[in-house]
Each structure stands twice: as structure tokens, then as C-alpha cells.
Amino acid sequence: MTGREELEMADGDGRWTSRPAAGYEVLRVDELDDDTRRVLARRRRRRAILFVTLPGLLLGTATVAAAYSANLIGAPEPVCIPERVEAPQRDSFEIDLQNSNSTAGLARDVGRTLEERGFVIADIGNADDRVYVKSAATIYYGPDSRDNALLVQQQIPGSKMWSDGRGGKDVQVVLGYGYKDLKDEPEPPPPAPSEIRVSVYNTTFREGLAADVAADLRSRGFRTGETGNDPSGAFLPEEAAVIRYGPDGQKAAKRLADHVEGAELQRVEGRKGMSVDLVLGNEYSDLVPASDIPEVTPYVRPADHIERPCEAR
């Protein structure tokens, strides 16, 4: 401030006028040094940019706010949650089980375990030579057997499903080169007497022994088949009894052995089914007292559950 009472300024027409001092001195641009003129020019450019962009920013902000309010921006994508439902009963459909890898007898062994777990195996064999499955298995299903395939897939880790449009409820399983083992699952207890069919054969000279023992077994809940002399002509002079069974009847044989003291178990390869034979020998005297054997009821498997994929709904 120079102390002057008035300052000269150029008006809009370029004429010089004077105005009261405001506590500072007003200079013309050409009176400023170079550095000050550059600073002043930058400030003017920033003001011009702000004048142009501020309305656009305000308009854009309003547009974004409107979009949010209309759920056009920022709306969360729907989360895909598989649908968990109770699975079909394991014995409500059949499985055609085939092997496509080089392990001999694999389908037979897998099929036996699946049957022990309550599944129904309709057929076991080798896949066509042209079939190659890299994964643990491929499970083929149709529109009405998808849930059944999902249930079977739980048993075979690493298996894949393939819809081939087949009809009905049955599925086909082709084991592949990636197969390692079935899923771990608690082993069910041996079947109850009411689930076991026993044929009773006599090898002694005591007439009617087979029929009498069969009647006693029926009173304990067993289902009896044939009775009479042993069709194989066995002679058991030093044995109390022999229980014959096939690969699928091992647990049934163990359950029957609880009732026959001293009985020996004899596995018969190639025998099918869970039925067993009780062959009475010369050392047989009587069944174990029923009061000494805990009562057994048929095993009830807990319900299975499956998860339907989102795209399958």
C-alpha cells in the first residue's frame, strides 16, 4: 500500500478510473514481473477448467445417484446356492456298472461294496474297447435319474456326470483310469436274522435233524430255504457244523455263526447272493440259547442328502 487515497483502474471500455483504496494496491498486468504473470495465468486457467467441469461433475453425480436408487449400478449379483434335498432311496433304482480301465475285476469289487451299502447293481461288465474314461468314473443319466446320479457320484470321488438323455430312473457307471476308491463310509452291521435265508443240511445219521434245526432258526427270525441231506455229500465226523457262503454272504454267515456254537465258516467262490447253508456235522448238539444272544433289528440307514447344482434347477 502506497498511502494513496485512490487507485486508478481501467474500466470495461479501457478508460482509467479511480476507486477508493481497499487496503491493497491494484496493478496492471504489464506492471507485474514475469513470475507473477505466469502464476496469475495458471490461476485463470484453473478457474476456467473448474467453470467447465464442475457442472459436469454435478450432473454425473446426480446420474450415478439416480442409477443407484434404481438398482442399476451396484446391485449385487444373485448368489448361486445349490439346493440341498433328501436323496432317493439307494435301492430305488438300478446301476449298470462297467469298467473301462486295465484293472481286472474292478467293477466286480466295486459292485459288491455298493451292494453292501444298499445300492442295486443290475449288471457288471467291461466297457467297450473304444470307451476311455480319464476321471474316476463317468455317470450317465437322464431327465428322470439326475438325483440318482448325484447320489452315486457321492460314492465315487472324482467322478463326473453326463446327461445322455436316457429314460427311466436307472444310471450307468463307467469306471475310469482315475478311479482310486469309494468314499469312506461306516460299515453297516451284519444283517438281522429276518434278512438272512438259511438252507439247513444234515450229514449225520440222525433223521429229521435238518428240519428240527430249521424250525428252531425260524423261531429266531431266520428265513429258511431247503432242508434235508447235504446235496454235496459232505461228511463231517469231527465238526459241529459248517456255514457255507458266497462273497456277498459273509456278513450273513457271521450272524448265523452267533447261533451255532463251534460252526466253521467256509467261503464258496462263485456263489451268488447273500443266502447261506448250515451243514450239520456229527458233533452238533444244539443251537446257542436264544437268551444268550442280543436281539438284533434290521439296520436302518440314515437318509442321504444331495445338492442339486444351480444350473440343474
Residue, then its C-alpha position, 0 to 999 in steps of 0.5 A: m500500500t502506497g498511502r494513496e487515497e485512490l487507485e486508478m483502474a481501467d474500466g470495461d471500455g479501457r478508460w482509467t478510473s479511480r476507486p477508493a483504496a481497499g487496503y491493497e494496491v491494484l496493478r496492471v498486468d504489464e506492471l507485474d514481473d514475469d513470475t507473477r504473470r505466469v502464476l496469475a495465468r495458471r490461476r485463470r486457467r484453473r478457474a476456467i477448467l473448474f467453470v467447465t467441469l464442475p457442472g459436469l461433475l454435478l450432473g454425473t453425480a446426480t446420474v450415478a445417484a439416480a442409477y443407484s436408487a434404481n438398482l442399476i449400478g451396484a446391485p449385487e449379483p444373485v448368489c448361486i446356492p445349490e439346493r440341498v434335498e433328501a436323496p432317493q432311496r439307494d435301492s430305488f433304482e438300478i446301476d449298470l456298472q462297467n469298467s473301462n480301465s486295465t484293472a481286472g475285476l474292478a467293477r466286480d469289487v466295486g459292485r459288491t461294496l455298493e451292494e453292501r451299502g444298499f445300492v442295486i447293481a443290475d449288471i457288471g461288465n467291461a466297457d467297450d474297447r473304444v470307451y476311455v474314461k480319464s476321471a474316476a468314473t463317468i455317470y450317465y443319466g437322464p431327465d428322470s435319474r439326475d438325483n440318482a446320479l448325484l447320489v452315486q457320484q457321492q460314492i465315487p470321488g472324482s467322478k463326473m456326470w453326463s446327461d445322455g438323455r436316457g429314460g427311466k430312473d436307472v444310471q450307468v457307471v463307467l469306471g475310469y483310469g482315475y478311479k482310486d476308491l469309494k468314499d469312506e463310509p461306516e460299515p453297516p452291521p451284519p444283517a438281522p436274522s429276518e434278512i438272512r435265508v438259511s438252507v439247513y443240511n444234515t450229514t449225520f445219521r440222525e433223521g429229521l435233524a435238518a428240519d428240527v434245526a430249521a424250525d428252531l432258526r425260524s423261531r429266531g427270525f431266520r428265513t429258511g430255504e431247503t432242508g434235508n441231506d447235504p446235496s454235496g455229500a459232505f461228511l463231517p465226523e469231527e465238526a459241529a457244523v459248517i456255514r457255507y457262503g458266497p462273497d456277498g454272504q459273509k456278513a450273513a454267515k457271521r450272524l448265523a455263526d452267533h447261533v451255532e456254537g463251534a460252526e466253521l465258516q467256509r467261503v464258496e467262490g462263485r456263489k451268488g447272493m447273500s443266502v447261506d447253508l448250515v451243514l450239520g456235522n456229527e458233533y452238533s448238539d444244539l443251537v446257542p440259547a436264544s437268551d444268550i444272544p442280543e436281539v438284533t433289528p434290521y439296520v436302518r440307514p440314515a437318509d442321504h442328502i444331495e445338492r442339486p447344482c444351480e444350473a440343474r434347477 
